[in-house]
Amino acid sequence: MICTEKSDALFAESLKHIPGGVNSPVRAFRAVSGKPFFVDRAKGAQVWDVDGNEYVDYVGTWGPAIHGHAFEPIISAVREAATSGTSFGIPNPFEVEMAQLIKTFFPSIEKVRMVNSGTEACMSAIRVARGFTKRDKIIKFDGCYHGHHDSLLVKAGSGALTFGSPDSAGVPAEFTQHTIVIPFNDEAAVKKVFEANQGQIAGVILEPVIGNAGVILPKDGFLELLRELCSANDSLLIFDEVMTGFRVARGGTQERFGIKPDLTCLGKIIGGGLPVGAFGGRADVMSCLAPEGPVYQAGTLSGNPLAMAAGIAALKSLESGEAHEKLEALGAQLEEGMRGAAKEAGIPVTYQRCGSMFCGYFGNHTVHSLDDAMKCDRDQFAKYFHGMLQEGVYVAPSQFEAGFLSTAHGDAEIEKTVNAATKILKSL
Ligand SMILES: *Cc1c(COP(=O)(O)O)cnc(C)c1O
C-alpha cells in the first residue's frame, strides 16, 4: 500500500474547516468510498502528492490541462502579466486579443463575453436567450451538467449525479419550473416537448457530447434534429462546450459534428488553468447584453489580465492543429490498450471516447443516455479506481466523470496505464 500519512492528516484538518473537507464535492472521493490525496505539485502528465507518490494523471484538473500541467508558455505568460498588475477593472488589451482568438476557433461566435467560470457562462447564456426570445422555457437533458446555478441544477450530471442528488436541496421548485428535462438522444421526446410548448421555448441547452455522465456521444442525426427544431421554432440552440470546446477539436463539438449553434458556453481549457469562462454567439443575441441591451450581466474580475494571459497562451498552443492530431492518436492508442486489458481480464467494460475524452463503463451495453449509464457496476468501478491509484494512475474518482489526455502524455504513460489496468481488472 502506498503511504498517505500526510494527505490523511491534511484531510482530517480540512474536515474541521471546509464542508466535506473540499471546495468541490467530487474531490472528496466519496463516490469510491475513499479519502482524497493532497497535491504537492504537478508537471506534464504527472502529479505528485504530499507524501511523495507519483501518479499519471487522467483528470487534468477536470479538463483544462490539455497541454499537461505547469505548461511553460502558460507559466511565463502569467508571470509576465502579473508584473503589470493582477486586476484592473478597466478594459485591457488582453480582452480584445482573447475575443479575437475565440472567434477564430469558433466561427459561430460573432460576439463573446468573458466570465469567471463555466457555471457563470451557462447561467448568463440562459439569461440572454430568455431576454432575446422573450420566452421562459428551457429544454435540458438528463445527465448534462451546466454548472451549479439554480435553473439548470435539475437532473444534472457530474458531482450532483455522483452523490445521488441531481436535484439539489435549496433550489425552490419555482426556479426550475421553466426547465423541461428529457432523456439525451431521445428524438421523440424532443419533438413532443416542442409541440406541446409552441412559442414558449427560449432555448435548448446541452453538452453535445456529454462529459459529465461518463462520455456519451450524440446518435446520428440527433444534433441535426435539435438544430432544425430550434430554427423552426425561433428557439436558440445553446451548446455547452465548457468541457468539449478546444478539446474534441479546436472548434469543439460544433466543428467535429458540423453543427452551428446560436450560443456557445466555454470554460476549462480557455483559462489555461485559471478561473475563466465565456459565452458568445450570434451578434443580434449577444447585443441584448448590458450596456448595449436590457439583459444584465457583469463581473468584477471578468477579463482578468492573468486569466486572459494564461488562456491566450493555452489557445495559441492549439492553433497549428498539431496538438489535436497528437491527442486524437493518443486517444486511439489508449482505447486500444484499455479494450485489450478488459478483454484479457474477461471483465465487461464499454469504452466510449471522443478524441481525448474517454470513459470505461463497467457494463456490456452501449451508453446512449443517463439511464444506460446508471446501469453500470459502480462497486466494480470503485475497486478499479483504488487499484489504479495504488499502481500510480489517477483516474477520476467516479464512474460518471470523463477521463482526459493531454499533449504531455506519451507512450510511457499509456503503457504504464494499460499494464496497471490489466493487473487490476484481472484482480476484480
Ligand atoms: C465543468 C462544466 C461546467 C461548469 O464549469 P465550472 O467552471 O465548474 O463552473 C459547465 N458545463 C460543463 C459541460 C462542464 O463540464
The ligand as an SDF file (V2000), in Angstrom:
LIG
                    3D

 15 15  0  0  0  0  0  0  0  0999 V2000
  -17.3290   21.9960  -15.8040 C   0  0  0  0  0  0  0  0  0  0  0  0
  -18.5630   22.2620  -16.5420 C   0  0  0  0  0  0  0  0  0  0  0  0
  -19.4000   23.3460  -16.2260 C   0  0  0  0  0  0  0  0  0  0  0  0
  -19.1810   24.2060  -15.0240 C   0  0  0  0  0  0  0  0  0  0  0  0
  -17.9780   24.9030  -15.0640 O   0  0  0  0  0  0  0  0  0  0  0  0
  -17.3610   25.4800  -13.6970 P   0  0  0  0  0  0  0  0  0  0  0  0
  -16.1620   26.2320  -14.1530 O   0  0  0  0  0  0  0  0  0  0  0  0
  -17.0490   24.2880  -12.8440 O   0  0  0  0  0  0  0  0  0  0  0  0
  -18.3880   26.3400  -13.0760 O   0  0  0  0  0  0  0  0  0  0  0  0
  -20.4720   23.6050  -17.0480 C   0  0  0  0  0  0  0  0  0  0  0  0
  -20.7300   22.8330  -18.1220 N   0  0  0  0  0  0  0  0  0  0  0  0
  -19.9550   21.7900  -18.4510 C   0  0  0  0  0  0  0  0  0  0  0  0
  -20.2690   20.9890  -19.6750 C   0  0  0  0  0  0  0  0  0  0  0  0
  -18.8600   21.4450  -17.6650 C   0  0  0  0  0  0  0  0  0  0  0  0
  -18.1240   20.3850  -17.9870 O   0  0  0  0  0  0  0  0  0  0  0  0
  1  2  1  0
  2  3  1  0
  2 14  2  0
  3  4  1  0
  3 10  2  0
  4  5  1  0
  5  6  1  0
  6  7  2  0
  6  8  1  0
  6  9  1  0
 10 11  1  0
 11 12  2  0
 12 13  1  0
 12 14  1  0
 14 15  1  0
M  END
$$$$
